[in-house]
Amino acid sequence: MRLDKLPFEVFNTINKYHLVKPHDSIIVAVSGGPDSVALLKILRTINLVKNLHLRLFIAHLNHQLRGSSSEEDAQFVRNLSKDLSLPFILKKVNIQKIADQTKCSIEETARRERYNFFLESAQEYTASTIAIGHTADDNIETFLHRIIRGAGTVGLGGIPVKRPLATGSTIQLIRPLLFSWRREIIEYLGNEHSSYRTDATNYEPLYLRNKIRLELIPLLENQYNPNIKHLLMQLCQILNVNNEYLASKAKKIVKDSTIEERKDLYTVNTRFLANQPKILQYLVLREILMSMQIPLKEITYEHYAKILDEITRKGKGRHFQLPGKFYLWHEHGMLHFTKDPLYKPCMPLSEIAVQIPGTTPVYPLGQLISEILDIQDFSLEAYKKTKTTYEEVFDLERITMPISVRGRKDGDTISPLGIHGHKKLKDLFIDKKIPVKERDATPIIVMNDHPIWVIGVCMDNGVKVTLRTKKVLKLTFMRNRKTGQVCTDCTKHT
């Protein structure tokens, strides 16, 4: 048995782009319209002729937007599943109600609910793939829609033939009909004597996409170029090739410029980033936002331009907020991205007496451990080789008890080890390039209300260990893995 023309072309697309593998479980999204019905029948035919042993599931989401017509669509797809002896998955969602509650458009709400349904179905039936019936016509409509709405070069690449269902997901979304034209699909269904449902709203110029399909594309074909759809499709493919190359370069720059990467925080070296071509700077930001699962639809060109302008400016650190409660701050050649509020109110560190020897909680940052050691049992040279920035030793005889731990105060000074004279902590933080957000979260050990150790930064000359030291006070600060964030109220002290 041989494949007919359209199924053969779709099979070639599947092979070229590695859309499915033998024995895959595939959720086929079927609305009842011609594209989805053709997709289902073509996949079923390919499966039988090529003996791929695919497990196909028919999934239908009833949007409840067209009254009895929506119910009839669902029943049509149910009957189709029976005719083809394939499992049927149905879900009803009141799109209008959800759109009203979330204040989103009908189109955006329907799209979001569809993809949620696909994910639920794939997880329930252990499917690796979601197949959708987007065609070449859909790709052209999307291309023009994005031009009108103001997309960048990445968006103008059109609809991808294959992509993860969500960022980081192993479930693949595939579009086997993406290079097939709707007229070919209608012709195929006619030859197969296959019926399908027609949504009357598709022929009403109520939405922008409908206007593009019904008015703009015919205008371009009739008055400018009858081959315009094919040329636009070719342009999409060229842009996709360009985008793939640029994306690979951007990923390498992300890797090379990344200083820190966590679930809720991303930091890049902006001195390195600013030396890259502008288009790659833009794509690097996009890669980072995608990796942090930020909705890119809410990020405009003006947002990208503002960030890229920011990283070239010198002077005091700056911060700003993007849509979706996403925050950035830039200082000392580093750009930090986070989804946690950077600037929520925070309490200054309260002054707490240090338990010597013993453990002193330093809420909410961590705890301070103090020990008293005899100099005979302590090797300063060995200690220097292994010490971290969060531990320090002092000459116990030079310490006047009690000592305390607190946050910084205006006017605090210290005589840094190895330097003559005193230095304001404010200037010390600037010289050491301590980020503004960390300054009020830096614990300070004080004696008679005078700093003797800015933890993680420096200690005071007056309490250092010398050749005459007999007993050593060792302090170790154990920082909690997750500490509070800083706020604008805190940064106003800088």
C-alpha positions in Angstrom: 0.0 0.0 0.0 1.4 3.4 -1.0 0.8 6.8 0.4 -1.2 9.4 -1.6 0.4 12.7 -2.5 -0.4 14.8 0.6 0.3 12.0 3.2 3.6 11.3 1.3 4.6 14.9 1.6 3.7 15.0 5.3 5.6 11.8 5.9 8.7 13.5 4.3 8.2 16.4 6.6 8.1 14.1 9.6 11.3 12.4 8.5 13.1 15.6 7.7 12.4 17.2 11.0 12.4 14.1 13.1 8.9 14.8 14.4 8.0 11.3 15.5 9.6 7.9 16.3 8.2 4.4 16.1 6.1 3.5 19.1 5.6 7.1 20.1 2.4 8.0 22.0 0.8 11.1 20.3 -2.0 13.4 21.5 -3.6 14.7 18.3 -5.5 17.9 18.8 -8.7 17.7 16.9 -11.2 20.6 16.8 -13.3 19.1 14.1 -12.2 21.6 11.4 -10.6 20.5 8.1 -7.0 20.9 9.2 -7.2 18.9 12.4 -9.3 16.2 10.7 -6.8 15.9 7.9 -3.9 15.7 10.4 -5.6 12.9 12.3 -6.4 10.8 9.2 -2.9 11.4 7.6 -1.1 10.4 10.8 -3.3 7.3 11.1 -2.6 6.4 7.4 1.1 6.9 7.8 1.1 4.8 11.0 -0.6 1.9 9.2 1.3 2.1 5.9 4.7 2.6 7.5 4.0 0.2 10.4 5.3 2.8 13.0 3.3 1.3 15.9 2.2 4.8 17.0 -0.4 5.2 19.8 -2.7 7.9 18.8 -5.1 9.7 21.1 -7.8 12.2 20.0 -8.0 15.3 22.2 -10.8 17.9 21.9 -11.3 21.0 24.1 -14.8 22.4 24.1 -14.4 26.2 24.5 -18.2 26.6 25.1 -18.0 29.8 23.0 -20.6 29.0 20.3 -23.5 27.4 22.3 -25.0 24.4 20.5 -22.3 24.5 17.8 -19.6 23.9 20.3 -21.5 20.8 21.6 -22.0 19.6 18.0 -18.2 20.0 17.3 -17.5 17.8 20.4 -20.0 15.2 19.3 -18.5 15.2 15.8 -15.0 14.5 17.1 -16.4 11.8 19.5 -18.0 10.0 16.6 -14.8 10.3 14.6 -12.9 8.7 17.4 -15.4 5.8 17.4 -15.1 5.4 13.6 -11.3 5.3 13.7 -11.3 3.2 17.0 -9.0 5.7 18.7 -9.1 6.8 22.4 -11.0 10.1 22.9 -10.1 12.8 25.5 -12.7 15.6 26.1 -12.6 18.6 28.3 -15.0 21.5 28.7 -13.8 25.0 29.6 -15.8 28.2 29.9 -13.4 30.4 28.0 -15.6 33.5 28.2 -15.8 33.3 32.0 -12.1 32.7 32.5 -11.3 35.6 30.1 -13.6 37.9 32.1 -12.0 36.9 35.4 -8.4 37.2 34.2 -9.1 40.3 32.0 -7.4 38.6 29.0 -8.6 38.4 25.5 -10.7 35.5 24.3 -7.9 34.5 21.9 -5.2 34.5 24.5 -7.4 32.7 27.1 -8.4 30.0 24.6 -4.8 29.5 23.6 -3.6 29.2 27.2 -6.4 26.8 28.1 -5.7 24.6 25.1 -2.0 24.2 26.0 -2.9 23.5 29.6 -5.2 20.8 28.3 -2.5 19.3 26.0 -0.1 19.2 28.9 -2.7 17.5 31.2 -3.5 15.0 28.5 0.1 14.1 27.7 0.9 13.6 31.4 -2.2 11.4 31.9 -1.6 9.2 28.9 2.2 9.3 29.1 2.4 10.8 25.6 5.7 12.2 24.3 4.2 14.3 21.6 1.3 16.7 20.9 0.4 17.1 17.2 -1.4 20.2 16.0 -2.9 20.9 12.6 -1.3 24.3 11.8 -0.8 24.7 8.0 1.3 26.9 5.7 -1.6 29.3 5.6 -1.6 29.6 9.4 2.2 30.3 9.2 1.7 33.2 6.8 -1.2 34.6 8.8 1.0 34.5 11.9 3.9 36.1 10.1 1.7 39.1 9.0 0.0 39.2 12.4 3.4 39.6 14.1 4.5 42.3 11.7 1.4 44.3 12.5 1.8 43.7 16.2 5.5 44.6 16.1 7.6 41.5 16.4 11.4 41.2 16.2 13.4 38.9 13.9 12.8 35.9 16.1 9.1 36.3 15.9 9.2 36.8 12.2 10.6 33.3 11.8 7.0 32.2 11.9 5.6 29.1 13.6 8.2 26.4 14.4 7.5 22.9 13.0 8.7 21.4 16.4 9.3 22.8 19.8 9.1 21.8 23.5 5.5 22.2 24.8 7.0 24.4 27.5 10.4 25.6 28.5 12.4 22.6 29.7 9.6 20.2 28.9 10.4 16.8 27.3 7.0 16.8 25.6 7.3 17.9 22.0 4.7 20.0 20.1 4.8 19.1 16.4 3.1 20.5 13.3 3.3 18.0 10.5 1.1 20.0 8.2 3.1 23.3 8.5 4.3 23.1 4.9 1.0 22.1 3.4 -1.5 24.6 2.0 -5.1 24.6 3.1 -6.4 24.1 -0.5 -4.3 20.9 -0.6 -6.0 19.8 2.6 -9.5 20.5 1.4 -8.7 18.6 -1.8 -7.4 15.6 0.2 -10.5 15.5 2.4 -12.7 15.7 -0.7 -10.9 12.8 -2.3 -11.2 10.8 1.0 -14.9 11.7 1.2 -14.2 12.9 4.7 -16.5 15.4 6.4 -15.5 18.1 8.8 -16.9 20.9 10.8 -16.9 24.6 9.7 -16.6 27.4 12.3 -18.7 30.3 10.9 -16.8 32.8 13.1 -13.7 32.1 11.0 -15.4 33.9 8.1 -16.2 37.0 10.2 -13.6 39.8 10.3 -14.0 40.3 14.0 -10.5 39.5 15.1 -7.2 40.7 13.7 -6.2 37.3 12.5 -9.5 36.9 10.6 -9.0 40.2 9.0 -5.6 39.2 7.8 -7.0 35.9 6.4 -10.1 37.4 4.8 -8.9 40.9 3.8 -5.2 41.5 3.9 -3.9 38.4 2.2 -6.4 38.5 -0.7 -5.5 42.2 -1.2 -1.8 41.4 -1.4 -2.5 38.5 -3.8 -4.8 40.5 -6.1 -3.1 43.9 -6.2 0.6 43.2 -5.4 1.8 39.7 -6.1 -0.3 36.6 -6.7 2.6 34.5 -5.4 2.9 36.4 -2.1 2.1 33.5 0.2 4.8 31.3 -1.2 7.3 34.2 -1.0 6.4 34.9 2.6 6.7 31.2 3.4 10.2 31.3 1.9 11.1 34.3 3.9 9.9 32.6 7.1 12.3 29.7 6.3 15.2 32.0 5.6 14.6 33.8 8.9 14.4 30.5 10.7 17.9 29.5 9.4 19.3 32.9 10.5 17.6 32.7 13.9 19.0 29.2 14.5 22.5 30.4 13.8 22.2 33.5 16.0 20.5 31.5 18.7 23.6 29.2 18.8 25.9 32.2 19.1 23.7 33.8 21.8 23.7 30.5 23.9 27.5 30.5 23.8 27.6 34.2 25.0 25.1 33.4 27.8 27.4 30.6 28.9 30.6 32.8 28.7 29.0 35.8 30.4 27.1 34.0 33.2 28.5 34.7 36.7 25.7 33.1 38.7 22.6 31.0 37.8 20.0 29.9 40.3 16.3 29.2 40.0 15.4 32.7 41.2 18.5 34.7 40.2 20.6 35.1 37.1 23.7 37.3 36.9 25.8 38.2 33.8 29.0 40.1 33.2 27.8 43.2 31.3 31.3 44.3 30.4 31.6 41.1 28.4 28.1 41.4 27.1 28.4 45.0 26.0 31.3 44.1 23.6 29.0 41.7 21.6 27.0 42.7 18.5 23.7 44.4 19.4 21.6 41.7 17.9 23.4 39.1 20.0 23.0 41.2 23.2 19.2 41.3 22.5 19.1 37.5 22.0 21.2 36.9 25.1 18.6 38.8 27.2 15.9 36.8 25.5 17.6 33.5 26.3 17.9 34.5 29.9 14.3 35.5 30.2 13.2 32.3 28.6 15.4 30.2 31.0 13.7 32.0 33.9 10.3 31.3 32.3 9.3 35.0 31.9 6.4 35.5 29.6 8.1 37.1 26.5 4.8 38.5 25.2 4.9 41.1 27.9 8.5 42.2 27.2 8.6 44.9 24.5 11.4 46.2 22.3 11.5 49.3 24.6 12.3 47.0 27.6 15.2 45.3 25.8 16.5 48.7 24.6 16.3 50.1 28.1 18.3 47.1 29.5 20.9 47.3 26.8 21.3 51.1 27.3 21.6 50.5 31.0 24.6 48.2 30.8 26.7 50.8 28.9 26.1 53.5 31.5 28.6 54.2 34.3 28.0 55.4 37.8 25.8 54.3 40.7 23.9 51.0 40.5 20.4 51.2 39.1 17.3 49.0 39.3 14.1 48.7 37.4 11.0 46.4 37.1 9.7 44.6 34.0 6.2 43.2 33.5 5.2 40.1 35.4 6.9 41.3 38.7 10.3 40.7 37.2 13.2 42.8 38.6 16.7 43.8 37.4 19.6 45.7 38.9 22.9 46.7 37.4 26.1 47.7 39.2 29.8 47.1 39.0 29.6 45.5 35.6 27.0 42.9 36.6 23.4 42.7 35.6 21.1 40.7 38.0 17.8 39.2 37.0 15.3 37.9 39.6 11.6 37.0 39.9 11.7 37.7 43.7 10.9 41.3 44.8 14.3 42.9 45.2 12.8 45.9 46.9 10.4 44.6 49.5 10.7 46.1 53.0 13.5 44.6 55.1 14.4 45.0 58.8 17.9 46.3 59.6 19.9 43.8 61.6 19.2 44.2 65.3 22.2 44.4 67.6 22.8 41.1 69.4 25.5 40.3 72.0 27.9 37.6 70.9 28.0 34.5 73.0 31.7 33.7 73.8 32.3 30.8 73.5 29.1 29.6 71.8 26.7 30.1 69.0 24.8 33.4 68.4 21.8 33.5 65.9 22.0 36.4 63.5 18.4 36.6 62.2 17.6 36.1 59.4 21.1 35.7 57.9 22.7 32.8 59.8 24.6 32.2 63.0 27.9 33.2 64.5 30.1 30.6 66.1 32.8 31.7 68.6 35.8 29.7 70.0 38.7 30.5 72.4 42.0 28.9 71.5 45.4 28.8 73.1 48.1 30.2 70.8 50.1 27.0 71.4 47.3 25.0 69.8 46.9 27.4 66.9 49.1 27.9 63.8 48.4 31.2 62.1 50.2 30.2 58.9 48.2 27.0 58.6 45.0 28.9 59.3 45.7 31.4 56.6 45.9 28.7 54.0 42.4 27.3 54.7 40.5 30.3 56.0 37.4 31.6 54.2 36.1 35.2 54.1 33.5 34.2 56.7 35.9 33.4 59.4 38.4 35.5 61.3 40.7 35.3 64.3 41.4 38.1 66.9 43.8 38.7 69.8 41.5 37.9 72.8 43.4 40.3 75.1 42.6 43.2 72.7 38.9 42.5 72.9 36.8 44.4 75.4 33.8 42.4 76.3 31.0 42.4 75.5 31.1 42.4 71.7 28.0 42.5 69.5 26.9 41.8 65.9 24.7 44.3 64.1 24.0 46.0 60.8 25.9 49.1 59.6 25.2 52.6 60.9 25.8 56.0 59.3 29.3 57.2 60.3 30.7 53.7 60.9 34.5 53.5 60.3 37.2 50.8 60.5 40.9 50.7 60.3 41.3 47.9 57.6 44.0 45.3 58.2 47.3 46.5 56.6 46.1 50.1 56.0 47.0 53.1 58.2 44.1 55.3 59.2 40.4 54.8 59.3 37.9 54.4 56.5 34.2 54.9 56.4 32.2 51.7 55.8 30.3 53.4 53.0 33.5 54.1 51.1 34.8 50.6 52.0 31.7 49.0 50.4 32.1 51.1 47.3 35.8 50.3 47.0 35.2 46.6 47.4 32.3 46.8 45.0 29.8 45.3 47.4 26.4 45.3 45.7 24.0 47.9 47.1 21.5 45.1 47.8 24.0 43.3 50.1 25.3 46.2 52.2 22.5 46.3 54.8 22.6 42.5 54.9 26.3 42.5 55.9 26.7 41.6 59.6 29.3 43.7 61.5 31.1 42.7 64.7 31.4 45.7 67.0 33.3 46.5 70.2 32.2 49.6 72.2 29.9 50.3 69.1 33.0 50.4 66.9 33.3 47.9 64.0 36.2 45.4 64.4 35.1 43.0 61.7 32.9 43.6 58.6 32.1 40.0 57.9 33.3 38.9 54.6 35.0 42.2 53.9 37.8 43.1 56.4 38.8 43.3 60.1 40.3 46.1 62.2 44.0 46.5 62.7 43.5 47.1 66.5 42.5 43.5 67.2 44.7 41.5 64.9 46.7 38.5 66.1 50.4 39.3 66.8 53.5 37.6 68.0 52.5 38.6 71.6 49.0 37.0 71.3 48.4 34.4 74.0 44.8 33.5 73.4 42.9 33.6 70.1 39.2 34.4 69.6 38.0 32.7 66.5 34.7 33.8 64.9 33.0 31.8 62.1 29.8 33.1 60.4 27.5 30.4 59.0 25.2 32.0 56.4 21.8 30.5 55.7 21.4 29.1 52.2 18.5 31.4 51.5 18.3 34.9 53.0 16.0 37.8 52.6 16.1 40.2 49.7 16.8 43.9 49.9 14.5 46.8 49.2 14.4 50.4 48.1 14.0 51.4 51.7 17.4 49.7 52.4 19.2 51.2 49.4 18.3 54.7 50.3 21.0 54.6 53.0 23.8 54.2 50.4 
